[in-house]
């Protein structure tokens, strides 16, 4: 067995493999050498040192473990201590190089002498700073370039009209749906005296169509560069608008039940027929949502936020909800209205065909609730512009569900089956 001094000698005097083969050809005996302490990485080269076998891994294994430890604690700016006699210079250089490859900077290398003697710290010497490893921390808005020799501006990310195709798609769909809703509103106004429009309170149908139209226009508050004003108007606007829409559907469902009960002779429900009750329901239920939004905006309103830490090399410009309780209160109240409307419409779906709008309300609320229930986990699992895209998709999908489930069947009868739009068929 060779001593470790011979292993170090081999590391210093590199013997080419051709020489070893030549020694064998000349009959020179080349014996294997075993080391239990040599850790120089250069000794791992089998071609250069074919006769050396060591029983310990090289230093790079320890470096890898140390780097993983630094990454575990999130340390990326460190110093290295090495021996005063120069025996650890190469190890320090190799460790510093490997750390640099993993984004960990070396601020300095300290050479220490007589570390275990008394007063040892005085002997530390700084070596209806290495020049190549000297680090300067970049500002939050900047990021090191590939060579890591200067700071460059981070990419700014938001739903941009110029850089994101999905914004163009959302805008086009929103405008088309808004125009379609306006067209349906015009059809209902034009045929306002027909039985199918007059059934179940045409004023509620007009209010519902206007609310759906505004909800499609709310999409544009989520697109483009967010600012404090748009951040405050985003959730509060569509929360109030959807509350008006769902309150209208809830009033329709209640009026369906009252109208059925009022058909019986001498029924006390007749006094509740008319526009006063649905208007009262819509005003009260919408006012609650308005109060929630006003309280939220007064205490801790949403604001523009620049997220510089979620992604490397990116600055995410987004809206911070401010008060998370306020945000989920708006969504929760809207969900409560939708659930109550769905339950009442579901119970009224089996009433006679004269009041079959409850079936359409049931389907619309089913679509509405399904979209927003599915949106919540998707919203929580995404960040940046993708999180906003989830909100926009839910907004468009739920509004389209209300429009399609409630008004498309009526428009079909008005435009293509006028023979069914008679009092005989409705009653």
C-alpha positions as CSV (number, residue, x, y, z in Angstrom):
1,X,0.0,0.0,0.0
2,X,1.3,3.4,-1.0
3,X,1.3,6.2,1.5
4,X,-0.7,9.4,0.8
5,X,2.4,11.3,0.1
6,X,2.8,9.2,-3.1
7,X,-0.8,10.0,-4.1
8,X,-0.1,13.7,-3.7
9,X,3.1,13.2,-5.7
10,X,1.0,11.6,-8.5
11,X,-1.4,14.5,-8.4
12,X,1.6,16.9,-8.8
13,X,3.6,14.9,-11.3
14,X,1.1,13.8,-13.9
15,X,2.2,10.4,-15.4
16,X,0.6,9.9,-18.9
17,X,-1.0,6.6,-19.6
18,X,1.3,6.1,-22.5
19,X,4.2,6.0,-20.1
20,X,2.5,3.3,-18.0
21,X,2.0,1.2,-21.1
22,X,5.7,1.8,-22.1
23,X,6.7,0.7,-18.6
24,X,4.8,-2.5,-19.0
25,X,6.3,-3.1,-22.4
26,X,9.8,-2.7,-21.0
27,X,9.0,-5.1,-18.2
28,X,8.9,-2.5,-15.5
29,X,6.6,-3.5,-12.7
30,X,3.7,-1.1,-12.1
31,X,2.0,-1.8,-8.9
32,X,-1.5,-0.5,-7.9
33,X,-1.5,2.2,-5.3
34,X,-4.3,2.5,-2.7
35,X,-5.0,5.7,-0.7
36,X,-7.5,6.3,2.0
37,X,-7.1,10.0,2.4
38,X,-6.3,11.6,-1.0
39,X,-9.3,13.7,-2.1
40,X,-7.8,15.8,-4.9
41,X,-10.3,15.8,-7.8
42,X,-7.6,15.4,-10.4
43,X,-6.8,11.9,-9.1
44,X,-10.2,10.7,-10.5
45,X,-8.7,10.8,-14.0
46,X,-8.3,7.1,-14.8
47,X,-6.2,7.7,-17.9
48,X,-3.7,9.9,-16.1
49,X,-3.5,7.8,-13.0
50,X,-4.5,4.3,-13.9
51,X,-2.8,2.6,-11.0
52,X,-4.3,4.7,-8.2
53,X,-7.3,3.5,-6.2
54,X,-8.6,5.5,-3.4
55,X,-11.2,4.6,-0.8
56,X,-12.6,8.1,-0.2
57,X,-14.6,10.3,-2.7
58,X,-13.0,13.5,-4.0
59,X,-13.6,17.0,-2.7
60,X,-16.4,17.7,-5.2
61,X,-18.8,15.4,-3.4
62,X,-18.3,17.6,-0.3
63,X,-18.7,20.7,-2.4
64,X,-22.0,19.4,-3.8
65,X,-23.3,18.6,-0.3
66,X,-22.2,22.0,1.0
67,X,-24.0,23.8,-1.9
68,X,-27.2,21.9,-1.3
69,X,-27.0,23.0,2.4
70,X,-26.6,26.6,1.4
71,X,-29.5,26.3,-1.1
72,X,-31.6,24.8,1.7
73,X,-31.2,27.8,3.9
74,X,-31.4,30.2,1.0
75,X,-27.9,31.6,1.4
76,X,-26.4,33.0,-1.8
77,X,-23.7,35.4,-0.5
78,X,-21.1,33.7,1.6
79,X,-17.4,33.8,2.6
80,X,-14.8,31.0,2.6
81,X,-12.3,30.2,5.3
82,X,-9.1,28.4,4.3
83,X,-5.7,27.5,5.8
84,X,-3.0,30.1,6.1
85,X,-0.3,27.8,4.6
86,X,-1.9,27.7,1.2
87,X,-2.9,24.0,1.3
88,X,-6.5,24.9,0.8
89,X,-6.2,27.5,-2.0
90,X,-7.1,25.1,-4.8
91,X,-10.0,23.7,-2.8
92,X,-11.3,27.2,-2.1
93,X,-11.1,28.2,-5.8
94,X,-12.9,25.0,-6.8
95,X,-15.6,25.5,-4.2
96,X,-16.1,29.1,-5.2
97,X,-16.4,28.1,-8.9
98,X,-19.0,25.5,-8.2
99,X,-21.0,27.9,-5.9
100,X,-20.9,30.5,-8.7
101,X,-22.4,27.9,-11.1
102,X,-25.3,27.5,-8.7
103,X,-26.0,31.2,-8.2
104,X,-24.0,31.5,-4.9
105,X,-21.5,34.3,-4.7
106,X,-18.3,34.4,-2.8
107,X,-17.7,37.8,-1.1
108,X,-14.3,37.0,0.3
109,X,-11.8,34.2,1.2
110,X,-10.3,34.4,4.7
111,X,-6.9,32.8,5.4
112,X,-6.6,31.9,9.1
113,X,-3.5,31.0,11.2
114,X,-3.3,29.3,14.6
115,X,-7.1,29.1,14.8
116,X,-7.1,27.0,18.0
117,X,-4.7,29.2,19.9
118,X,-5.6,31.9,22.4
119,X,-6.8,35.1,20.9
120,X,-7.2,33.3,17.6
121,X,-9.6,35.8,16.1
122,X,-6.8,38.4,16.1
123,X,-4.8,36.3,13.7
124,X,-7.6,36.2,11.0
125,X,-6.4,38.1,7.9
126,X,-8.7,38.9,5.0
127,X,-7.3,37.6,1.8
128,X,-84.6,37.3,-16.7
129,X,-11.7,39.6,-2.7
130,X,-11.7,37.5,-5.8
131,X,-12.2,39.7,-8.8
132,X,-14.3,37.2,-10.7
133,X,-16.4,36.2,-7.7
134,X,-17.0,39.6,-6.1
135,X,-20.7,40.1,-5.9
136,X,-22.8,43.2,-6.0
137,X,-26.4,42.6,-5.1
138,X,-28.8,43.7,-7.9
139,X,-31.8,45.9,-7.1
140,X,-35.2,44.3,-6.9
141,X,-36.1,45.6,-10.4
142,X,-32.9,44.2,-12.0
143,X,-31.3,40.8,-12.5
144,X,-27.7,39.6,-13.3
145,X,-26.9,38.8,-16.9
146,X,-25.7,35.4,-18.1
147,X,-22.0,36.4,-17.5
148,X,-23.0,37.7,-14.0
149,X,-20.9,40.7,-14.5
150,X,-23.6,43.4,-14.5
151,X,-27.3,43.9,-13.7
152,X,-29.9,44.1,-16.4
153,X,-33.5,45.1,-16.2
154,X,-36.0,42.3,-15.4
155,X,-38.8,41.5,-17.8
156,X,-42.1,43.1,-16.9
157,X,-45.1,40.7,-17.1
158,X,-48.8,41.5,-17.2
159,X,-51.7,40.8,-19.6
160,X,-50.5,43.1,-22.4
161,X,-52.5,44.1,-25.5
162,X,-49.3,44.0,-27.6
163,X,-47.5,40.9,-26.3
164,X,-50.2,38.4,-25.3
165,X,-52.5,36.8,-27.9
166,X,-54.9,35.7,-25.2
167,X,-55.7,39.3,-24.5
168,X,-56.8,39.8,-28.1
169,X,-59.0,36.7,-27.8
170,X,-60.5,37.9,-24.6
171,X,-61.2,41.3,-26.0
172,X,-62.8,40.0,-29.2
173,X,-65.0,37.5,-27.3
174,X,-66.0,40.1,-24.8
175,X,-67.0,42.7,-27.5
176,X,-68.9,40.1,-29.5
177,X,-70.8,38.9,-26.4
178,X,-71.5,42.4,-25.4
179,X,-72.9,43.2,-28.9
180,X,-74.9,40.0,-28.8
181,X,-76.4,40.9,-25.5
182,X,-77.3,44.4,-26.8
183,X,-78.9,42.7,-29.8
184,X,-81.0,40.5,-27.6
185,X,-82.0,43.5,-25.5
186,X,-83.1,45.3,-28.7
187,X,-85.1,42.2,-29.7
188,X,-86.9,42.1,-26.3
189,X,-87.7,45.9,-26.5
190,X,-89.0,45.5,-30.0
191,X,-91.2,42.6,-29.0
192,X,-92.0,43.9,-25.6
193,X,-95.8,43.4,-26.0
194,X,-95.6,39.8,-26.9
195,X,-96.6,37.2,-24.3
196,X,-93.1,35.6,-23.9
197,X,-91.4,38.9,-23.2
198,X,-94.2,40.0,-20.8
199,X,-94.1,36.7,-18.9
200,X,-92.1,36.8,-15.7
201,X,-91.6,40.6,-15.6
202,X,-90.0,42.1,-18.7
203,X,-88.4,44.9,-16.6
204,X,-86.4,42.2,-14.8
205,X,-85.3,40.8,-18.1
206,X,-84.1,44.3,-19.3
207,X,-82.2,44.8,-16.0
208,X,-80.6,41.3,-16.3
209,X,-79.5,41.9,-19.9
210,X,-78.0,45.3,-19.0
211,X,-76.1,43.6,-16.1
212,X,-74.8,40.9,-18.4
213,X,-73.7,43.5,-20.9
214,X,-71.8,45.4,-18.3
215,X,-70.2,42.2,-17.0
216,X,-68.7,41.6,-20.4
217,X,-67.3,45.1,-20.4
218,X,-65.8,44.5,-17.0
219,X,-63.3,42.2,-18.7
220,X,-61.3,45.3,-19.9
221,X,-60.6,46.2,-16.3
222,X,-58.5,43.1,-16.0
223,X,-56.6,43.5,-19.3
224,X,-53.6,45.8,-19.9
225,X,-51.2,47.4,-17.4
226,X,-52.9,47.5,-14.0
227,X,-53.0,50.7,-12.0
228,X,-54.5,51.5,-8.6
229,X,-57.8,52.7,-10.1
230,X,-58.4,49.6,-12.2
231,X,-57.3,47.4,-9.3
232,X,-60.0,48.9,-7.1
233,X,-62.7,48.7,-9.8
234,X,-61.9,45.1,-10.9
235,X,-63.5,42.9,-8.3
236,X,-65.8,45.5,-6.8
237,X,-67.4,46.3,-10.3
238,X,-68.1,42.7,-11.4
239,X,-69.1,41.8,-7.8
240,X,-71.8,44.5,-7.8
241,X,-72.9,43.8,-11.4
242,X,-73.2,40.1,-10.8
243,X,-75.0,40.7,-7.6
244,X,-77.6,42.7,-9.5
245,X,-77.8,40.0,-12.2
246,X,-78.2,37.1,-9.7
247,X,-80.6,39.2,-7.6
248,X,-82.7,39.7,-10.7
249,X,-82.8,35.9,-11.2
250,X,-83.6,35.3,-7.6
251,X,-86.5,37.8,-7.9
252,X,-87.7,36.1,-11.0
253,X,-87.6,32.7,-9.2
254,X,-89.6,34.1,-6.3
255,X,-92.1,35.7,-8.6
256,X,-92.6,32.4,-10.4
257,X,-93.6,30.8,-7.1
258,X,-95.8,33.7,-6.1
259,X,-97.5,33.8,-9.5
260,X,-98.3,30.1,-9.3
261,X,-99.8,30.5,-5.8
262,X,-101.7,33.7,-6.9
263,X,-103.6,31.8,-9.6
264,X,-105.8,30.1,-6.9
265,X,-109.0,32.0,-6.2
266,X,-108.9,34.2,-3.2
267,X,-105.2,33.7,-2.7
268,X,-103.5,36.3,-0.4
269,X,-100.4,36.1,-2.7
270,X,-102.1,38.3,-5.2
271,X,-101.2,41.4,-3.3
272,X,-97.5,40.6,-3.8
273,X,-97.8,40.5,-7.6
274,X,-96.4,43.5,-9.5
275,X,-93.1,45.3,-9.7
276,X,-92.7,46.5,-6.1
277,X,-91.6,43.1,-4.6
278,X,-88.9,42.2,-7.3
279,X,-87.6,45.8,-7.2
280,X,-87.3,45.6,-3.4
281,X,-85.5,42.3,-3.6
282,X,-83.0,43.5,-6.1
283,X,-82.3,46.8,-4.3
284,X,-81.8,45.2,-0.9
285,X,-79.7,42.3,-2.0
286,X,-77.5,44.5,-4.3
287,X,-77.1,47.1,-1.5
288,X,-75.6,44.5,0.7
289,X,-72.9,43.8,-1.9
290,X,-72.3,47.5,-2.3
291,X,-71.8,47.9,1.4
292,X,-69.3,45.0,1.4
293,X,-67.3,46.6,-1.5
294,X,-67.4,50.1,0.1
295,X,-66.2,48.7,3.4
296,X,-63.4,46.8,1.6
297,X,-62.3,49.8,-0.4
298,X,-62.4,52.1,2.7
299,X,-60.3,49.8,5.0
300,X,-57.8,48.1,2.7
301,X,-58.4,48.6,-1.0
302,X,-56.7,46.7,-3.8
303,X,-53.6,48.4,-5.2
304,X,-50.9,47.8,-7.9
305,X,-48.2,45.5,-6.8
306,X,-44.8,44.7,-8.3
307,X,-43.9,41.1,-7.5
308,X,-40.1,40.8,-7.9
309,X,-39.5,37.5,-6.0
310,X,-41.9,34.8,-7.4
311,X,-40.0,34.4,-10.7
312,X,-36.4,34.8,-11.4
313,X,-35.7,37.5,-14.0
314,X,-39.3,38.8,-14.0
315,X,-41.3,41.6,-12.4
316,X,-45.0,40.7,-12.2
317,X,-47.2,43.7,-12.2
318,X,-50.4,42.6,-10.6
319,X,-53.3,43.8,-8.4
320,X,-52.9,43.0,-4.7
321,X,-56.3,42.4,-3.2
322,X,-55.4,44.4,-0.1
323,X,-57.8,42.7,2.3
324,X,-58.1,39.1,1.5
325,X,-61.2,39.0,3.7
326,X,-62.8,41.7,1.6
327,X,-62.0,39.9,-1.6
328,X,-63.5,36.6,-0.5
329,X,-66.5,38.3,1.1
330,X,-67.4,39.7,-2.3
331,X,-67.1,36.3,-3.9
332,X,-68.8,34.5,-1.0
333,X,-71.8,36.8,-1.0
334,X,-72.2,36.4,-4.8
335,X,-72.0,32.7,-4.4
336,X,-74.6,32.8,-1.6
337,X,-77.0,34.6,-3.9
338,X,-76.4,32.2,-6.7
339,X,-77.0,29.2,-4.4
340,X,-80.2,30.6,-3.0
341,X,-81.4,31.4,-6.5
342,X,-80.5,27.9,-7.7
343,X,-82.4,26.2,-4.9
344,X,-85.6,28.3,-5.4
345,X,-85.5,27.9,-9.1
346,X,-84.9,24.1,-8.8
347,X,-87.9,23.8,-6.5
348,X,-90.0,25.8,-8.9
349,X,-89.0,23.9,-12.0
350,X,-91.9,21.5,-11.9
351,X,-94.6,24.2,-12.0
352,X,-96.9,24.4,-15.0
353,X,-95.5,25.4,-18.4
354,X,-96.8,28.9,-17.9
355,X,-94.0,29.6,-15.5
356,X,-91.3,27.3,-17.0
357,X,-88.6,30.1,-16.9
358,X,-87.6,28.5,-13.6
359,X,-86.1,25.7,-15.6
360,X,-83.9,28.1,-17.5
361,X,-82.9,29.9,-14.3
362,X,-81.9,26.5,-12.8
363,X,-79.6,25.7,-15.7
364,X,-78.1,29.2,-15.7
365,X,-77.3,29.0,-12.0
366,X,-75.9,25.6,-12.3
367,X,-73.5,26.9,-15.0
368,X,-72.7,30.0,-12.9
369,X,-71.9,28.1,-9.7
370,X,-69.9,25.4,-11.6
371,X,-67.7,28.0,-13.2
372,X,-66.9,30.0,-10.1
373,X,-66.4,26.9,-7.9
374,X,-63.9,25.6,-10.5
375,X,-62.2,29.0,-10.7
376,X,-61.2,29.2,-7.0
377,X,-58.6,26.3,-7.0
378,X,-57.3,27.4,-10.4
379,X,-57.0,31.0,-9.1
380,X,-55.1,30.0,-6.0
381,X,-52.7,27.7,-8.0
382,X,-51.6,30.3,-10.5
383,X,-49.6,33.6,-10.3
384,X,-49.2,36.7,-12.4
385,X,-51.0,37.2,-15.7
386,X,-52.2,33.6,-15.7
387,X,-54.1,34.2,-12.5
388,X,-55.8,37.2,-14.1
389,X,-56.6,35.1,-17.2
390,X,-58.4,32.6,-14.9
391,X,-60.5,35.5,-13.6
392,X,-61.3,36.8,-17.0
393,X,-62.3,33.3,-18.3
394,X,-64.6,32.8,-15.3
395,X,-66.2,36.2,-15.9
396,X,-66.9,35.5,-19.6
397,X,-68.0,31.9,-19.1
398,X,-70.4,32.7,-16.3
399,X,-71.9,35.7,-18.1
400,X,-72.3,33.6,-21.3
401,X,-74.0,30.9,-19.2
402,X,-76.6,33.4,-17.9
403,X,-77.2,34.8,-21.4
404,X,-77.4,31.5,-23.2
405,X,-79.5,29.5,-20.7
406,X,-82.1,32.2,-20.1
407,X,-82.4,34.2,-23.3
408,X,-81.4,32.0,-26.2
409,X,-84.6,29.8,-25.9
410,X,-86.8,32.9,-25.8
411,X,-85.1,34.5,-28.8
412,X,-85.5,31.3,-30.7
413,X,-89.3,31.4,-30.1
414,X,-89.5,35.1,-30.9
415,X,-87.6,35.0,-34.1
416,X,-88.1,31.5,-35.5
417,X,-91.3,30.1,-33.8
418,X,-93.7,33.1,-33.6
419,X,-96.6,30.6,-33.6
420,X,-95.6,29.7,-30.0
421,X,-95.4,33.3,-28.9
422,X,-99.1,33.5,-28.2
423,X,-101.2,33.6,-25.1
424,X,-102.6,30.3,-26.0
425,X,-99.2,28.6,-26.0
426,X,-97.8,30.6,-23.0
427,X,-100.8,29.9,-20.8
